Amino acid sequence: MAEEKYRFPLRLTPEVQHMMKEAMPHDNSQSQNEYIEKAIRFYSGYLMTKDSTEYLTPTLVESLRGTLDSFGAHINRSLFRLCVENAIMENILAAGLEMRDDELKKLRARCIAEVKRTNGRLSFEDNLRFQQGEDMD
């Protein structure tokens, strides 16, 4: 059963009607009514931006998805390599240091606070000055 449709009068300028007739074959619309309904859905989606796929072409959506997937995979590989290097460094340092558990817990808390305070922008020089006993505040 076809869905219920409502009839209402519509007035178009000759220019807009010509644009519609020219574009209809490209849209595969079977009628002017179908074309206008698609146009309303498209423009409403554009205005509401809740579902961007309603007004972005499928080709563009797929291209963006592919780019984002590729970017995500690159970031994941980079983070994995960084974690491996960090684990190597931690093991080398742990082999040569004698640190009590309470000292390690204090250092971890300090590092967490420092990362939060600097929004992740740490420098070796700042950490060196801290380890040499200089006041960082």
N, C-alpha and C positions, 0 to 999 in steps of 0.2 A: 504494500500500500504506500502510495506517495505521501510525503510529509505535507502537512497543511501549509498553504501559502496565503499571504494576505495581499490584497490588491490595494494600491494607492496611486494617485496621479503623480506623474513625474514630468517635469519640463526641463529640456536641455537646449542649450544654444546649438545652432547648426554646426558650429565648430567642434563642440564636444561630441555631438552625435557622429560626426565624420571621424573623429579620433577613435571612437568606440568601434565603428564599423571597420576601420582599418586595422585595429588591434585584435579584433575577435578571432580571426583565423590563427593568429600566433598563440592565442590563449586556449584554443580548442573549445571555445564556448559554442554551444549549439543554438543559443538564443541571446538576444540582448538582455533579457531578464537574468540569465545565468551569468553573463559577463558583469552586469551591475552588482549582482549578489557577491561574486568573487571580489570585485573591487571594494565593496563595503567591508568584507571580511579582512581583506588585505590592509586597508587603511585603518580599520579599527584595531587590528593587531599592532600596526605601526604606532598608533597613538597610545595604546595601553602597554605596549612592550612587555607583556607578561609572557608571551610565547613568540620569541623572535623568529622562529621557523615559519610562522605564518606570513611574514613579509620579506624574509630573506630567501633568495633563490636557493633551491636544494643544492645546486652546485657550490654556491658560496658556503652554505652550511657544512657540506662535506669537506670542502677545502679547509675551513677553519678547524673542524674536528681533526682532520689529518695533521694540520700544523700543530695544534695543541697536543695531540697524542705524541707526535715526534718530539716536541719540546719537553713534555713530561718524561719521556723515556730518556732523553739526554740528561735532564736534571737527576733522574734516578741513578743513572750510570755514574755521573759525577759525584753524587753523594756517597755511593758505594765505594768508589775509589778513595774519596776523602776519609771515610770511616776506616778503610783498611790501613791507610797511612797513619791515621790517628792511633789505631790499635798497635801498630808497630812502635810508634813513638812512646806510647804509654808503657809498653812492655820493656823497652830499653830503659826508660826512666825508673820504672818500678824495680828492675833488677839492680840498679845502682843506688837506690835510696832506702834509708831506714826511716819510716814514718809511722807513728802510732795511729791507731784507728781514730782516736779523738781529734788528732791533728788533721787527718784526712777529711773528717766530717766538717771541721771548721773551714778548711780550704774549699771544700765543695760548696758550702753555704755562701762563702765569700765570692766564689766564681759565679754562682747563680745570680747573686745580687748584682755583680759587676756586669754580667751579660744583659740583665734587665735594664740596668741604669744606662748603659751605653747603646742599648738597642742592637746588641751583637757586634758593635764596632770596637773590637779589642785591638790592642797593639802590644807587641812584644816589649817595647820600651816601658809601657806602663806597668806591665807585670814584673819586669826586671827591677824597676824602682821599688815596687811593693816588696819584692823578695829581699831587696837590700835594706829594707826598713824605712824607706822614705814615706812620708804621709801623703796619701793619694787624694785627700779631700780638699 
